[in-house]
Amino acid sequence: MNLMHAPDDALRQQELMCRADPASNLEPAQAEQAAREAEAWSRRLGLTRETLQAGVWLARHLFHLGRHAQALAQAQAVLASPPAGAESALVAEALRLTALAACELGQFDVAIDAAQSLMQRAAAAEDAATPLNAAIALAVCFERLGDMWQAERLLSRALEAHGEQGPDVVVASACNALCAVCAQVARLLHDSDAPEERLSVLERGRVAGEKGMLIAGRLGAALYQAVLQTNLAEVLIGAGQYDQACRLLEQALAIAERQGLSTYGQYARMLLADAWLHRGDASRAFRLAVGLLAEAGDGTAAATLSRLHDVAARAASAMRRYKVANDHLVAAQQIERRLLTTQMRIQSELLVTRSEELRARQEADRARRDAREQQARAAQLQADAERDALTGIGNGATWNGGPRSC
């Protein structure tokens, strides 16, 4: 390194780290570029901790931008060779991002392994952030595999245990995850024979969403505000509070468009179409849903596509366009069947694999115990063979000193 430029290089590295820090609330695209440069500069200057920190921030910004494959690769690169003595919090964050990005990509074996590693760290952690992040990661895995109730229990218990002590940004993330999961549980309970349970779930989602929004507002974190507004709006739609939901969605959309958060914006518009339909504006809802379907690309989540077809089907039916409604209904059902089949297959594969691994470990443990017991029995038999049956005194020929002299 040119020593004449060392002070300038250090200042440049520090400036990039400040810009890359999510707490700076820089627009995600700009923060992503700053993190990429900060990682390169830190590595060039031999700053090990800063290189790791910038790498973790880069993975987070890529995830927020909806570039999940790149986020996963970046998080895994961080975990592949963490420096000796790497901060536990940074490794934990890389594991969390690995789990979340892998879930988005349908790589549930990777996601669950990362979430379980994080849960193991949480068991020994003395901070509140690690258990909360571990709960978020594992809950997302459960939610994507169709077990919404398990996801809700995990998040509720984590927030009860650590919500008061955790860092604001992590508590806001956990509140957001709980709000989102509650919205999904309420959807599953729609038209069920458990209306009281559905109302209770919606209330828990509302409380979590509002708490998260208060924290995000205090932090001035626009991205978290947009995501929380979207998930809280979905809870409010389930509760029949359509006007309030529309206001939140419009606010979230403004933030998403300003910050280039296309994935979040797409989901917010889908919910807006649903809210318009509930308010009686079927034509407007239909146009928005069909337009979003036309814009959808390969990166659009299957669950979002199914919801869009469902909104379009109900809107078309309200407009008495029954053939169109049926086409969208069939499309929604086909996607739902594929999702359900995928969930069941993955659950089967993962549960069988883990059951086999557990059984193999149990058999190995049993074999080790048997071996120790056999060794102990062999030692006892050897000792018995060397002991005089009448006197109980060991055979003198086997003494280390041999026969004693007078």
Salt bridges, closest charged atoms under 4 A:
GLU15 OE1 - ARG12 NH1 3.57
GLU32 OE2 - ARG36 NH2 2.63
GLU32 OE1 - ARG67 NH1 3.59
GLU37 OE1 - ARG12 NH2 3.13
GLU39 OE2 - ARG43 NH2 3.51
GLU87 OE2 - ARG49 NE 2.27
GLU93 OE2 - ARG60 NH2 3.11
GLU93 OE2 - ARG96 NH2 2.87
GLU104 OE2 - ARG144 NH2 2.75
ASP113 OD1 - ARG354 NH2 2.70
GLU143 OE1 - ARG144 NE 2.95
GLU152 OE2 - ARG204 NE 2.50
GLU164 OE2 - LYS211 NZ 3.93
ASP168 OD2 - ARG218 NH2 3.35
ASP191 OD2 - HIS190 NE2 3.50
GLU203 OE2 - ARG206 NH2 2.40
GLU210 OE1 - ARG206 NH1 2.61
GLU234 OE2 - ARG307 NH1 2.94
ASP243 OD1 - ARG279 NH1 2.97
ASP274 OD1 - HIS278 NE2 3.47
ASP274 OD1 - ARG314 NH2 2.85
ASP310 OD2 - ARG314 NE 3.05
ASP327 OD2 - LYS323 NZ 2.89
ASP365 OD1 - ARG368 NH2 2.26
